[in-house]
Amino acid sequence: MNWWKKLVIFLSEVKTELKKSTWPSWNEVKGTTAVVIVTSFIFAFFLWIVDLMIQRVVGGIMTFFAA
């Protein structure tokens, strides 16, 4: 079997499998997108606070041993 026939069979099987899939509604897509955006902001804020604390600790250690 040549590569062209294999490709046609593969694409036919992909089409069949995609018909079996369930796709989310528009409201589900909007809801999950909002959750992802809010969660990203929460984690960004948390990591910003942790970064500030680590920066102060390391800065304090550096000044302690530099003096």
PyMOL commands that set and color helices and strands:
alter all, ss='L'
color gray80, all
select helices_A, chain A and resi 3-20+26-66
alter helices_A, ss='H'
color red, helices_A
deselect
rebuild
show_as cartoon
